């Protein structure tokens, strides 16, 4: 059955959804996530664009709206509620597409090559052409496109893609264009190595934080 059209989501709502998809893969032992873990994930300073400073109340409000759309499901985990995403089923797309959408929601517009690297921990695409094939499917989706290919920025060799869960993507700013143009000086191999290291460290820190929080709860601290 075709997926029903969804209303445009806010920036924070897409961030919450993206975090749930990400943490499902990177910290499966602590998934579904608590509200506290979700707030931390939304406000991460790394692997996020733009950087947010969302409050617990704001994240809870975003969760409530996502629950009303069935994009998020709530469950009871001990003394706290936990949250999981339901993006693949509601949107009617495969896990590969969910991984790409989550990466775009978390990090903003990217080229197919950047997406392959950035989404590696969510799904390991064999090559860039595989990423492009799923992006093309999302763009040509009969129920409505979920991604758009943006106009090529001055001084860049590749076009970038953006998700459409918040509506039509805004045009790139001059600052974004300059940053993208500067990024061309870095080789793909160097970029991959740097992102892999950052992702590994992020996963370790997130796991340590959740473990510490669990120990504190058990000790009543």
NORWOQUI-V286185 format. One record per pair of residues at least 6 apart in sequence whose C-alpha atoms are under 6 Angstrom apart, sorted by the first residue. I is the first residue (numbers start at 1). J is the second residue. D is the distance in whole Angstrom. If there is no record, write none. Layout:
BEGIN
I/J/D + I/J/D
END
This chain:
BEGIN
3/91/6 + 3/92/6 + 8/165/6 + 8/166/4 + 8/167/5 + 9/165/6 + 9/166/5 + 13/62/5 + 14/105/6 + 15/105/6 + 15/106/6 + 18/102/4 + 18/105/6 + 18/106/6 + 19/41/6 + 20/85/6 + 24/31/6 + 25/122/6 + 32/82/5 + 32/83/5 + 32/84/5 + 33/82/5 + 33/83/5 + 34/82/5 + 43/52/5 + 43/53/5 + 48/106/5 + 48/107/5 + 49/107/5 + 49/108/6 + 66/72/5 + 67/73/6 + 71/85/6 + 71/86/5 + 71/87/5 + 72/84/6 + 72/85/4 + 72/86/5 + 73/83/6 + 73/84/5 + 74/82/6 + 74/83/5 + 75/81/6 + 75/82/5 + 76/82/6 + 99/122/6 + 103/119/6 + 109/160/6 + 109/161/5 + 109/162/5 + 110/160/5 + 110/161/5 + 111/159/6 + 111/160/4 + 111/161/6 + 113/128/6 + 138/145/6 + 138/146/5 + 138/147/6 + 139/145/5 + 139/146/6 + 139/147/5 + 139/148/6 + 146/163/6 + 146/164/5 + 147/162/5 + 147/163/4 + 147/164/5 + 148/161/6 + 148/162/5 + 149/160/6 + 149/161/5 + 150/160/5 + 150/161/6 + 152/159/5 + 153/177/6 + 155/181/6 + 156/181/6
END
